[in-house]
Amino acid sequence: MEAKDIIWRLMDRLGELQMLCDESIRDLHPKTNADLISSIEEIERLCRTQINTMNRIAKKY
């Protein structure tokens, strides 16, 4: 397996996680599930950071 294949696989999984976060937040009640929404939003921010990191390294490969 080459570096670009690994990068692609990781980017694919991170994209799936980001979509899951988006979909999950839409299904939650804003007031009743505020703490859960906040946690999911934090996970989504971390995911975006990981995606940005992978995009930077992908330019090298």
N, C-alpha and C positions, 0 to 999 in steps of 0.2 A: 504494500500500500504506500502510495506517495503522499508527500506533505499536502498537496492540493486536495487529495481525496479526503484526508482527515479533516482539513479545514472545511470542506464542503459538508461533510457529515455533521460536524459540530454546528455549523451555521444552520443546517436543516433542523436539527434538534432544538436549537435556541429559538428558531422561528416558530416551531410548534409550541414551545413553552410560552412564548409571547402571545400567540393566538389563544392558548388556553387561558391565560390570565385575562385577556380582553373579554373572552366569552364568559368567563366565570363572574367577572364584575357585573356584566350586564344582567345576569340572572339573580343578583342579590338585591335586597331591599336596602336603600341608602342609609336609613336610620337604624333599622334593626341589626344590620350586619356591618355597621361602620368600622368596627375594629378589624373584621376580616377583610373588608375592602382595603383598609389602610395597609394591612400586611401584604395583600396581593399586589397593591400598587408598589410597595417596596421591592417585591420580587421582580416586578416588571422593570423597575429602574435598574436593578442589578443585571437583569437579562440584557437590557439595552447597552449597559456598560460592557458586558461580555461580547455582544455583537460588534460594538465599536472596536474592541480590542482585536477581534478576529478579522474585521475588515482591514485594519491597519496591517496585520501580519500577512493577510492574503495578498496585499500589494507586492510583498517581497517574493511570493511564490507564484 
